[in-house]
Amino acid sequence: MTPRGTRTGEDAEDLDVEEVLALVNDSNGTHLPDPAARGEKDSTPTPRKPDTRHRATPWPEARDIAERAARSATRAARRDPVSVPLDAALGLTLATPLDALTDLPSFDTSAMDGWAVAGPAPWDVRDEGVLAGHVGQAPLTDGEAVRIATGARIPADTTAVLRSEHGRTDDKGRLHATRGVVPGQDIRPRGQECRTGDQLLPVGTLVTPAVLGLAAAAGYDTVTAVPRARAEVLVLGDELLTEGLPHDGLVRDALGPMLPPWLRALGAEVTAVRRVRDDADALHRAMTTSDADVVITTGGTAAGPVDHVHPTLRRIGAELLVDGVKVRPGHPMLLARITETQHLVGLPGNPLAAVSGLLTLAEPLLRTLAARPAPEPYTLPLRDAVHGHPHDTRLVPVVLRGDEAVPLHYNGPAMLRGIAAADALAVVPPGGARSGQEAELLDLPWASAGIGVCFT
């Protein structure tokens, strides 16, 4: 089953290696605004610019910027395709076509348990049968039959396979058919599925469990694929507990356990999860020592006394591509280019706001780095009306029931109860949506079939 709204391998037939490894123009990002214009404190005071106002990026534009940033990074990195064993290839994207290495099947095989028969009935049955994986028997002669198992090699000169339930033997041990026998019935002829050299799947195909099965059947031990982007998670905050109940102003860290498997589902290789205290120098060390393609931070993206993400990005000379998005929850999210090949996605600290940041900025960034096919937008009517923000897009957890999306409660920025039960997020335009109104949906990885269910 193909995940809802995803381009299939058939749709990807027009792609070639250059398109999959998309080398396109850099995105037009903006440099970080002056800290004084944002009301932030910096170690070096800067005169306030009275006419400078921060403007958040519209939600669709923010996603486009993330895609363009990934294409620019792909161009700069010039990462070569990698040869990957089948057991490690799930979720990767094919960088070369999957061509048949042999005919499939590679010999005539029985499609059913029964008898291989030659000529018209009745047939004399040989004593020894033919099993799958065993060397085939001598050719049959007219009036002769042999017991055969599904998948076994058909003896030469066989007319058809008679299913077990369609044959009977008389008192002399001869085999008779209880219904008509058509030449070639229940025989899978050599090359029925493909011939050597046929293209089975094109460049750009996502490696799903079914793709692994096809590759193995066609004789592959490895596939050539686009390498995974490496992601590192920096969990920021002195108030976070890693075990036990919240107490004394401390809260449990929800993002540390949630983000790594989610990032893997988006196609990344998570190289590390580091916890960083609320200290500017500690954050600076963490950012500058990471060799990941994408650094993910949690919290610290606003302008509070311990929000060190913006000042640290200025300190290391990063280029801010997105500084706030017109979306609720999660509007303080950001995307920065640290180097030509390294980016940082700053997620808000509230859990549902962080999910919003994942799907707004991290998903298009990581998907494009992995050369995964982009999901086609799809909509469903909302069963219930949804309140909206006056000016911003709103992302609301929903469950899918038949041909409707049902909005869930517990959808505040700090809440995970709604998203934990959700199949998707509904994209609600500014001003809200009425009951029955069509809404764009963003599938969650575990709610779509195929690759999304694998988090390891």
Backbone torsions as a table, in degrees:
resi	resn	phi	psi	omega
1	MET	NA	130.9	-178.4
2	THR	-85.7	133.8	177.2
3	PRO	-53.6	142.4	-176.1
4	ARG	-56.2	127.4	174.7
5	GLY	80.9	9.2	-177.9
6	THR	-97.1	140.0	175.6
7	ARG	-67.6	136.6	-179.8
8	THR	-89.4	170.6	176.9
9	GLY	-58.3	-34.8	179.5
10	GLU	-62.8	-40.5	178.7
11	ASP	-67.8	-22.1	-175.6
12	ALA	-89.3	7.4	-173.2
13	GLU	-62.7	-23.1	-178.3
14	ASP	-82.7	-6.1	-178.5
15	LEU	-78.1	151.1	170.1
16	ASP	-129.5	-177.2	-175.0
17	VAL	-59.3	-41.8	-177.7
18	GLU	-61.9	-39.0	-178.8
19	GLU	-71.2	-39.3	180.0
20	VAL	-64.4	-40.6	179.9
21	LEU	-92.1	30.1	-173.1
22	ALA	-19.5	111.5	177.3
23	LEU	-111.5	92.6	-175.0
24	VAL	-122.4	179.8	-174.7
25	ASN	-64.9	149.6	176.3
26	ASP	-64.1	152.0	174.4
27	SER	-74.7	154.7	-180.0
28	ASN	-93.1	82.8	179.3
29	GLY	-85.0	170.2	176.6
30	THR	-114.3	147.8	177.6
31	HIS	-72.6	160.2	179.8
32	LEU	-57.5	134.3	176.3
33	PRO	-68.1	162.5	178.2
34	ASP	-59.5	136.6	-177.3
35	PRO	-59.2	-34.8	-178.2
36	ALA	-66.2	-30.6	179.5
37	ALA	-67.0	-21.0	179.8
38	ARG	-99.8	-0.3	-179.5
39	GLY	74.8	20.2	-178.8
40	GLU	-95.7	155.0	174.9
41	LYS	-91.8	141.4	177.4
42	ASP	-133.6	161.5	-179.0
43	SER	-64.5	-27.0	177.0
44	THR	-114.8	105.6	-177.2
45	PRO	-58.6	139.9	179.8
46	THR	-122.7	135.8	179.8
47	PRO	-57.9	140.0	179.9
48	ARG	-69.9	137.8	175.5
49	LYS	-98.9	103.1	-170.3
50	PRO	-63.6	-24.2	-176.0
51	ASP	-97.1	0.4	-177.7
52	THR	-89.8	124.1	178.4
53	ARG	-125.7	136.4	176.9
54	HIS	-72.9	133.6	176.6
55	ARG	-125.9	122.1	179.4
56	ALA	-71.2	156.1	-178.5
57	THR	-87.6	135.9	174.4
58	PRO	-56.7	147.8	-173.2
59	TRP	-57.8	-50.2	-179.7
60	PRO	-62.4	-37.1	-179.7
61	GLU	-66.5	-37.3	178.8
62	ALA	-61.0	-41.4	178.5
63	ARG	-65.8	-38.5	177.1
64	ASP	-64.3	-40.8	179.2
65	ILE	-61.9	-41.2	179.3
66	ALA	-62.6	-41.4	177.4
67	GLU	-62.7	-45.9	-179.0
68	ARG	-64.6	-36.9	177.9
69	ALA	-62.2	-40.4	179.4
70	ALA	-66.5	-39.0	178.5
71	ARG	-64.9	-39.2	177.8
72	SER	-63.7	-42.5	178.9
73	ALA	-65.1	-38.8	177.9
74	THR	-61.7	-41.5	179.1
75	ARG	-63.5	-42.6	-177.8
76	ALA	-71.5	-37.5	-174.8
77	ALA	-76.4	-32.1	-177.7
78	ARG	49.0	52.0	-179.3
79	ARG	-72.3	129.4	179.5
80	ASP	-78.6	147.7	172.1
81	PRO	-58.6	156.9	-177.4
82	VAL	-123.3	149.8	174.1
83	SER	-91.8	121.7	-170.8
84	VAL	-124.7	131.3	174.3
85	PRO	-59.0	151.1	-176.2
86	LEU	-56.8	-37.8	-176.4
87	ASP	-72.5	-4.6	177.4
88	ALA	-118.7	7.8	-171.1
89	ALA	-96.8	-7.4	-177.1
90	LEU	-57.6	128.6	178.2
91	GLY	91.8	-9.2	176.8
92	LEU	-82.2	171.8	179.8
93	THR	-115.3	131.7	-178.5
94	LEU	-63.2	129.6	177.2
95	ALA	-99.8	-10.7	173.0
96	THR	-135.2	155.4	179.1
97	PRO	-63.3	151.4	173.0
98	LEU	-93.6	99.7	-179.1
99	ASP	-98.6	145.9	-178.6
100	ALA	-66.1	126.9	177.6
101	LEU	-88.1	-10.8	-178.3
102	THR	-156.1	167.8	169.5
103	ASP	-68.0	145.6	173.6
104	LEU	-125.9	122.6	-12.5
105	PRO	-65.6	162.1	-176.1
106	SER	-85.6	-2.4	172.9
107	PHE	-157.0	163.6	177.5
108	ASP	-63.8	129.9	-176.8
109	THR	-129.9	157.9	177.7
110	SER	-82.5	133.2	178.1
111	ALA	-88.7	-6.5	-175.6
112	MET	-145.5	159.8	166.4
113	ASP	-76.2	138.1	179.6
114	GLY	165.0	-134.6	179.5
115	TRP	-129.6	137.4	166.2
116	ALA	-83.7	126.8	-174.9
117	VAL	-124.7	153.2	178.3
118	ALA	-127.6	130.6	177.9
119	GLY	72.5	-170.1	-178.1
120	PRO	-78.1	159.9	176.5
121	ALA	-73.4	163.2	-4.7
122	PRO	-78.7	166.0	-176.7
123	TRP	-122.7	142.7	170.0
124	ASP	-85.1	131.2	-173.5
125	VAL	-97.0	127.4	175.7
126	ARG	-65.1	154.6	-177.7
127	ASP	-69.2	-41.9	-175.0
128	GLU	-96.5	138.3	179.1
129	GLY	-93.3	179.1	-179.7
130	VAL	-116.8	122.7	-179.8
131	LEU	-109.1	155.9	176.1
132	ALA	-61.5	136.2	178.2
133	GLY	85.9	-4.0	179.2
134	HIS	-100.7	156.1	179.6
135	VAL	-63.1	135.9	-178.1
136	GLY	-63.9	157.0	-179.8
137	GLN	-85.5	177.2	177.2
138	ALA	-64.1	157.7	179.7
139	PRO	-56.4	149.0	175.5
140	LEU	-83.5	152.3	171.7
141	THR	-110.9	158.5	-179.5
142	ASP	-52.9	135.1	-179.7
143	GLY	86.6	9.9	-177.2
144	GLU	-118.8	148.4	178.0
145	ALA	-140.7	160.4	176.7
146	VAL	-145.9	137.8	176.1
147	ARG	-59.3	138.5	-177.8
148	ILE	-143.4	145.3	179.7
149	ALA	-102.1	156.6	176.4
150	THR	-56.9	131.9	178.9
151	GLY	88.0	-6.7	179.7
152	ALA	-76.7	154.7	-179.4
153	ARG	-72.7	132.8	-178.2
154	ILE	-75.0	128.5	174.6
155	PRO	-62.3	150.1	178.4
156	ALA	-58.9	148.9	176.3
157	ASP	69.3	16.6	174.2
158	THR	-70.8	137.2	177.4
159	THR	-84.8	-43.2	-176.3
160	ALA	-165.3	172.0	171.1
161	VAL	-109.0	126.2	177.1
162	LEU	-96.6	119.8	-178.0
163	ARG	-63.9	151.4	-177.8
164	SER	-55.4	-40.2	-176.7
165	GLU	-77.0	-6.6	-178.6
166	HIS	-108.7	15.6	-179.9
167	GLY	-132.1	154.3	175.5
168	ARG	-144.7	155.4	177.8
169	THR	-111.8	146.0	178.6
170	ASP	-91.7	-175.9	-175.8
171	ASP	-69.5	-10.5	176.0
172	LYS	-98.1	6.3	178.6
173	GLY	81.9	7.8	179.6
174	ARG	-85.0	147.3	-176.1
175	LEU	-93.9	134.9	176.2
176	HIS	-125.0	151.1	176.0
177	ALA	-93.3	137.7	177.9
178	THR	-90.8	-3.9	172.8
179	ARG	-150.4	169.8	-174.6
180	GLY	-60.5	147.9	178.8
181	VAL	-111.3	123.3	179.3
182	VAL	-102.6	130.0	178.9
183	PRO	-53.3	133.5	178.3
184	GLY	85.5	-2.0	-176.0
185	GLN	-66.6	141.4	177.4
186	ASP	55.2	31.2	171.1
187	ILE	-115.3	127.4	172.0
188	ARG	-91.1	106.4	-176.0
189	PRO	-72.5	152.2	176.4
190	ARG	-53.6	133.6	177.5
191	GLY	77.5	12.5	-179.0
192	GLN	-60.5	-39.4	-178.5
193	GLU	-87.1	-40.6	178.5
194	CYS	-163.7	161.3	173.3
195	ARG	-109.9	155.2	179.1
196	THR	-51.1	129.6	178.8
197	GLY	94.7	-14.9	176.4
198	ASP	-62.3	143.6	174.3
199	GLN	-80.9	119.4	179.0
200	LEU	-85.4	-42.8	-179.5
201	LEU	-145.1	143.8	-177.5
202	PRO	-86.5	169.1	169.1
203	VAL	-55.3	142.8	178.2
204	GLY	94.1	-2.5	179.3
205	THR	-75.7	133.6	175.1
206	LEU	-74.6	132.7	-178.7
207	VAL	-80.6	105.3	176.6
208	THR	-101.4	174.6	175.3
209	PRO	-56.8	-37.1	179.1
210	ALA	-67.3	-36.0	177.4
211	VAL	-64.4	-39.8	177.1
212	LEU	-60.9	-42.1	178.9
213	GLY	-63.5	-42.6	178.7
214	LEU	-63.6	-43.7	-179.8
215	ALA	-61.3	-42.3	179.3
216	ALA	-65.0	-44.0	180.0
217	ALA	-61.2	-32.7	-178.7
218	ALA	-83.7	1.6	173.9
219	GLY	98.2	10.6	-178.9
220	TYR	-84.8	140.0	169.8
221	ASP	-102.4	-25.5	179.0
222	THR	-137.8	161.7	170.4
223	VAL	-127.4	155.4	177.3
224	THR	-96.4	122.2	-169.7
225	ALA	-140.0	165.0	173.5
226	VAL	-74.6	129.7	-178.1
227	PRO	-66.8	153.1	177.2
228	ARG	-69.5	144.8	170.2
229	ALA	-73.3	141.2	179.0
230	ARG	-90.6	130.1	-179.1
231	ALA	-124.1	140.9	175.5
232	GLU	-124.1	137.6	-177.8
233	VAL	-106.8	127.3	174.3
234	LEU	-111.2	109.8	179.7
235	VAL	-92.6	113.4	-173.4
236	LEU	-99.5	143.0	171.6
237	GLY	135.5	132.9	175.5
238	ASP	-80.9	-14.3	-172.1
239	GLU	-90.9	5.7	-170.3
240	LEU	-98.1	132.2	174.9
241	LEU	-102.0	147.6	177.9
242	THR	-104.0	-3.3	177.4
243	GLU	-159.8	162.6	176.4
244	GLY	77.5	-177.1	-178.1
245	LEU	-83.6	149.6	173.2
246	PRO	-60.2	144.9	179.5
247	HIS	-163.8	153.1	171.9
248	ASP	50.9	42.9	178.4
249	GLY	81.2	0.1	177.5
250	LEU	-97.6	146.8	-178.3
251	VAL	-127.5	156.0	177.2
252	ARG	-71.7	141.5	174.9
253	ASP	-77.3	111.6	177.1
254	ALA	-89.9	-26.0	-172.7
255	LEU	-80.0	-32.7	178.3
256	GLY	-56.8	-47.5	176.5
257	PRO	-73.5	-28.1	-172.2
258	MET	-84.5	-39.1	-169.9
259	LEU	-69.8	-45.5	-176.7
260	PRO	-55.9	-50.4	179.1
261	PRO	-66.2	-31.0	178.2
262	TRP	-67.5	-41.9	178.4
263	LEU	-64.9	-37.6	176.4
264	ARG	-62.8	-39.9	178.6
265	ALA	-65.2	-24.6	177.2
266	LEU	-86.4	0.3	173.8
267	GLY	105.3	6.9	-177.6
268	ALA	-94.7	156.6	167.3
269	GLU	-99.9	114.2	-177.9
270	VAL	-84.1	113.0	-174.4
271	THR	-87.3	-26.2	-178.7
272	ALA	-166.9	153.5	168.6
273	VAL	-124.7	115.2	-177.7
274	ARG	-116.4	138.6	176.4
275	ARG	-98.5	128.1	-173.7
276	VAL	-122.8	126.4	-179.2
277	ARG	-72.6	168.7	-178.7
278	ASP	-76.4	75.9	-177.1
279	ASP	-145.4	126.6	-174.6
280	ALA	-61.3	-42.4	-179.2
281	ASP	-67.5	-37.1	178.2
282	ALA	-64.3	-41.2	178.0
283	LEU	-66.5	-39.2	177.9
284	HIS	-60.0	-44.9	179.5
285	ARG	-62.9	-41.9	-178.5
286	ALA	-64.5	-43.1	-179.4
287	MET	-67.2	-44.1	-172.5
288	THR	-79.9	-13.9	178.6
289	THR	-100.5	-1.8	179.7
290	SER	-80.9	136.0	175.3
291	ASP	-109.1	16.0	-179.9
292	ALA	-72.7	155.4	174.3
293	ASP	-70.5	-34.8	-179.6
294	VAL	-132.7	123.8	174.6
295	VAL	-100.4	129.0	178.6
296	ILE	-111.6	122.6	175.4
297	THR	-110.5	154.3	178.6
298	THR	-122.0	124.0	179.8
299	GLY	78.1	174.8	175.5
300	GLY	75.6	15.1	-176.7
301	THR	-96.3	-3.1	178.9
302	ALA	-90.8	-149.1	-175.7
303	ALA	-126.9	31.7	178.8
304	GLY	-77.7	177.5	-175.4
305	PRO	-64.7	-24.6	179.1
306	VAL	-118.5	21.3	176.6
307	ASP	-90.5	95.0	-170.0
308	HIS	-99.6	2.6	-174.0
309	VAL	-66.5	-51.0	-179.7
310	HIS	-60.9	-50.4	178.8
311	PRO	-59.0	-36.9	-179.4
312	THR	-69.3	-37.8	176.2
313	LEU	-63.2	-40.2	175.7
314	ARG	-63.1	-41.2	-176.8
315	ARG	-61.8	-35.7	-178.0
316	ILE	-93.9	3.0	176.0
317	GLY	76.3	27.2	179.6
318	ALA	-73.1	156.1	177.8
319	GLU	-103.7	123.0	-178.0
320	LEU	-85.7	117.6	-179.2
321	LEU	-92.0	-37.8	176.6
322	VAL	-135.4	124.9	178.6
323	ASP	-125.6	84.4	-176.0
324	GLY	91.5	140.9	-178.4
325	VAL	-129.4	142.7	179.0
326	LYS	-77.8	71.3	-179.4
327	VAL	-147.4	145.4	176.2
328	ARG	-128.4	134.0	-6.3
329	PRO	-76.9	171.6	171.1
330	GLY	103.3	12.4	-173.5
331	HIS	-61.0	-23.9	179.1
332	PRO	-78.3	9.3	-179.7
333	MET	-63.5	160.6	179.2
334	LEU	-150.3	160.5	174.6
335	LEU	-133.2	127.1	-178.6
336	ALA	-129.7	146.5	173.3
337	ARG	-98.8	113.7	179.8
338	ILE	-83.0	-47.9	172.7
339	THR	-136.0	-178.7	178.7
340	GLU	-58.0	-29.3	-174.2
341	THR	-116.2	4.5	-177.6
342	GLN	-129.2	132.2	179.4
343	HIS	-126.2	159.4	175.7
344	LEU	-125.0	130.8	172.5
345	VAL	-108.5	117.0	178.4
346	GLY	-95.5	112.0	179.0
347	LEU	-93.9	145.0	172.0
348	PRO	-62.7	160.4	-177.3
349	GLY	-79.9	-26.2	177.7
350	ASN	-67.3	136.2	-170.6
351	PRO	-58.3	-50.5	-178.6
352	LEU	-69.6	-32.7	174.5
353	ALA	-62.9	-36.7	177.1
354	ALA	-66.0	-39.0	175.7
355	VAL	-60.2	-42.3	177.0
356	SER	-58.8	-42.4	177.9
357	GLY	-65.5	-37.8	176.8
358	LEU	-58.4	-48.9	-175.0
359	LEU	-77.8	-22.5	-179.7
360	THR	-84.1	-46.1	-173.0
361	LEU	-112.8	-46.2	-175.6
362	ALA	-70.5	-40.0	-177.4
363	GLU	-61.3	-53.4	179.2
364	PRO	-65.8	-32.0	178.4
365	LEU	-65.3	-52.8	-176.6
366	LEU	-70.4	-38.2	178.5
367	ARG	-60.1	-42.9	-178.3
368	THR	-71.1	-39.0	176.1
369	LEU	-61.0	-34.4	-179.1
370	ALA	-85.5	-2.0	-178.1
371	ALA	58.4	30.4	176.5
372	ARG	-75.5	147.8	176.3
373	PRO	-64.8	139.6	179.7
374	ALA	-75.0	139.1	176.3
375	PRO	-68.3	138.8	174.7
376	GLU	-76.2	135.3	178.9
377	PRO	-60.7	143.6	173.2
378	TYR	-142.7	158.6	-176.1
379	THR	-130.9	155.9	169.3
380	LEU	-140.5	152.6	175.5
381	PRO	-71.2	143.5	176.4
382	LEU	-81.8	133.2	179.8
383	ARG	-70.1	-35.5	-177.4
384	ASP	-122.0	155.7	174.5
385	ALA	-66.4	148.6	179.4
386	VAL	-127.5	126.5	175.8
387	HIS	-68.3	143.5	-179.6
388	GLY	-118.7	171.1	173.3
389	HIS	-83.8	147.0	-178.0
390	PRO	-58.8	-34.0	-173.0
391	HIS	-124.6	-18.1	-170.8
392	ASP	-110.5	154.4	168.6
393	THR	-64.9	149.4	176.5
394	ARG	-126.0	136.3	176.7
395	LEU	-106.2	120.6	-172.6
396	VAL	-123.8	127.3	177.1
397	PRO	-62.3	138.6	178.3
398	VAL	-138.5	156.6	167.0
399	VAL	-109.9	150.3	-178.5
400	LEU	-98.9	122.1	-179.7
401	ARG	-127.6	103.4	-176.2
402	GLY	64.2	-123.8	-179.2
403	ASP	-102.4	24.6	-179.4
404	GLU	-129.7	155.5	171.5
405	ALA	-108.3	125.7	-176.4
406	VAL	-103.5	113.5	179.6
407	PRO	-63.6	142.7	-178.9
408	LEU	-104.5	152.6	174.2
409	HIS	-81.1	-173.8	-179.5
410	TYR	54.9	54.5	-177.2
411	ASN	-116.8	25.3	175.4
412	GLY	-72.7	161.5	-174.9
413	PRO	-55.7	-31.9	-176.6
414	ALA	-94.8	3.3	-172.5
415	MET	-101.3	140.5	174.0
416	LEU	-115.5	-4.7	-175.4
417	ARG	-62.3	-39.9	179.0
418	GLY	-69.1	-49.4	-176.2
419	ILE	-66.7	-28.3	179.2
420	ALA	-66.0	-25.2	179.2
421	ALA	-99.9	-1.2	-168.4
422	ALA	-85.9	156.1	170.0
423	ASP	-99.2	-25.1	-173.2
424	ALA	-161.4	172.5	170.0
425	LEU	-113.6	130.9	176.1
426	ALA	-87.5	135.8	178.3
427	VAL	-91.8	105.7	-175.6
428	VAL	-100.0	123.4	-177.2
429	PRO	-70.7	163.3	175.2
430	PRO	-52.2	138.0	-178.6
431	GLY	94.3	-15.0	177.0
432	GLY	96.5	-176.3	-178.2
433	ALA	-139.0	141.6	179.8
434	ARG	-87.4	165.0	175.6
435	SER	-60.9	133.0	-179.1
436	GLY	88.0	-7.8	-179.7
437	GLN	-74.7	138.1	177.3
438	GLU	-68.8	136.0	178.3
439	ALA	-131.5	139.4	173.7
440	GLU	-67.0	141.9	-178.7
441	LEU	-120.1	141.4	173.9
442	LEU	-109.8	110.6	-179.9
443	ASP	-65.9	145.6	172.3
444	LEU	-90.6	148.9	-171.5
445	PRO	-54.8	-40.8	-174.9
446	TRP	-79.6	-9.6	-178.8
447	ALA	-94.8	-8.0	179.9
448	SER	-107.7	147.5	-177.1
449	ALA	-73.7	168.8	174.1
450	GLY	84.6	-128.8	-167.9
451	ILE	-69.8	-29.6	-172.6
452	GLY	-60.5	-20.4	-175.6
453	VAL	-81.6	-5.7	-177.4
454	CYS	-98.2	118.3	-177.0
455	PHE	-113.7	9.2	-177.7
456	THR	-117.7	NA	NA
